[in-house]
Amino acid sequence: GTALNITTAQAFDDADDDVLVYSVTSTPSLPASLSINAGSGVISGTPTALEAGVYTVVVRASEPSPLTGFITQTFTLTINSDNGAIFQNGFE
């Protein structure tokens, strides 16, 4: 497969400049070979052809505790079965 690195933090802006915590809240979540870094918001990994399909991924950016504010962004992730190639919509 093709290695993937999607920077999601650029889609979020906190008016107070708080450090945000990132998570994926969609169900189903990311394919098993991918994960999100809670501190940077980067989704990374190397998906396989067996994980081919279209995924609707919801990323949540939360303010640190004890604050309770958060925002979500949704994007579509497509994994191609021919070679695991990635095409994304919404984040680069």
C-alpha positions as CSV (number, residue, x, y, z in Angstrom):
1,G,0.0,0.0,0.0
2,T,0.8,3.7,-0.1
3,A,1.9,5.4,3.1
4,L,-0.6,8.1,4.2
5,N,-0.2,11.3,6.2
6,I,-3.2,13.6,6.4
7,T,-2.8,16.8,8.5
8,T,-6.2,17.5,9.9
9,A,-5.2,20.3,12.4
10,Q,-5.3,22.9,9.6
11,A,-9.1,22.5,9.4
12,F,-9.5,23.7,13.0
13,D,-9.1,27.1,14.6
14,D,-9.4,27.9,18.3
15,A,-10.2,31.5,19.1
16,D,-8.3,31.2,22.4
17,D,-5.3,29.4,20.9
18,D,-5.8,26.5,23.2
19,V,-3.9,23.3,22.5
20,L,-6.5,21.0,20.9
21,V,-6.8,17.2,21.3
22,Y,-7.8,15.3,18.1
23,S,-9.8,12.1,17.8
24,V,-11.8,10.2,15.2
25,T,-15.4,9.9,16.3
26,S,-17.0,8.3,13.2
27,T,-18.4,4.8,13.3
28,P,-16.9,2.8,11.7
29,S,-13.7,4.5,12.5
30,L,-10.5,4.5,10.4
31,P,-9.3,1.3,8.8
32,A,-7.2,-0.8,11.2
33,S,-3.9,0.2,9.6
34,L,-4.5,4.0,10.2
35,S,-4.5,6.0,13.4
36,I,-4.7,9.6,14.5
37,N,-2.1,11.4,16.6
38,A,-4.1,13.0,19.4
39,G,-1.6,15.9,19.8
40,S,-0.9,16.8,16.1
41,G,-4.1,15.6,14.4
42,V,-2.1,13.7,11.8
43,I,-3.8,10.6,10.4
44,S,-1.1,8.2,9.3
45,G,-0.4,4.6,8.4
46,T,-0.2,2.3,5.3
47,P,-3.5,0.9,4.3
48,T,-3.8,-2.4,2.5
49,A,-5.8,-3.4,-0.6
50,L,-7.9,-5.5,1.8
51,E,-9.1,-2.2,3.4
52,A,-10.3,-0.9,0.0
53,G,-13.5,1.2,0.2
54,V,-14.9,4.6,1.0
55,Y,-14.8,5.8,4.6
56,T,-16.6,8.8,6.0
57,V,-14.2,10.1,8.7
58,V,-15.3,12.5,11.4
59,V,-12.4,14.2,13.2
60,R,-13.1,16.0,16.5
61,A,-10.9,18.7,17.9
62,S,-11.5,19.2,21.7
63,E,-10.3,21.9,24.1
64,P,-8.2,20.5,27.0
65,S,-9.9,19.6,30.3
66,P,-11.6,21.2,32.1
67,L,-12.8,23.1,29.1
68,T,-15.6,21.3,27.1
69,G,-15.6,23.0,23.7
70,F,-15.1,21.0,20.6
71,I,-15.7,21.1,16.8
72,T,-15.9,18.3,14.2
73,Q,-15.0,18.2,10.5
74,T,-16.0,15.4,8.1
75,F,-14.1,14.1,5.1
76,T,-14.2,11.2,2.7
77,L,-11.2,8.8,2.5
78,T,-11.1,6.4,-0.5
79,I,-8.7,3.4,-0.5
80,N,-8.2,2.0,-3.9
81,S,-8.1,-1.8,-4.1
82,D,-5.6,-1.9,-7.0
83,N,-2.6,-0.8,-5.0
84,G,-3.9,0.7,-1.8
85,A,-3.6,4.2,-3.3
86,I,-5.3,7.0,-1.3
87,F,-7.5,9.8,-2.4
88,Q,-8.9,12.2,0.1
89,N,-11.5,15.0,0.1
90,G,-11.3,17.8,2.6
91,F,-7.8,17.5,3.9
92,E,-4.4,17.4,2.1
